[in-house]
Amino acid sequence: MTEKSFLESTFDVRFYETDALAHVSNTVLAGWFESAREPVFRFFTPEMDLKNWPLIVASYKIDFLAQIFYGKPVTVKTYTSRIGSSSFDVLQELWQDGKRCSRGVTTMVHFDYQSQKSIPIPDNVRQMLSEIMWEEDDE
């Protein structure tokens, strides 16, 4: 099997992100996944120009596979798993202590806020997205 390309972000688990059960609250993962998508956002707008933002979130799903605990960092691996004409799926895995603890998929749409319509993903961005493509047989 060849080494897959992906984007990687590491976060320290903060005390306030834990819940009464002494593990990370389920709501925290959506924020970590969004933060780890920033490099993907930069494919579309390198300057992170919020006045000309080109993306919307159409949906997201998170599967919780194992508990995540305070005191140990977590790593999010970010891939693309589908690239359409104007939308794409971002597949993300959250790891702690060498164990995959969560997996999420977010559907993003390249969007023109003035016309309120989706627009095609530019070829140069499509190329960058394809460089971090998850291969189904690697699962």
Number of C-alpha atoms within 10 A of each C-alpha: 5 5 6 12 14 17 16 16 17 15 13 11 18 13 13 10 16 18 13 7 8 13 15 20 16 16 11 13 21 15 10 17 24 12 14 21 22 14 16 19 18 13 16 20 16 11 9 15 11 8 6 11 15 19 19 15 13 12 11 14 12 18 13 15 12 13 14 26 21 17 10 12 15 23 19 25 20 27 26 24 20 16 17 11 13 17 20 20 23 23 25 26 19 26 19 18 12 9 12 18 17 20 20 19 20 22 19 19 23 21 20 16 13 7 8 8 11 17 16 14 21 12 9 11 15 18 12 14 22 16 14 19 20 20 12 7 6 9 5
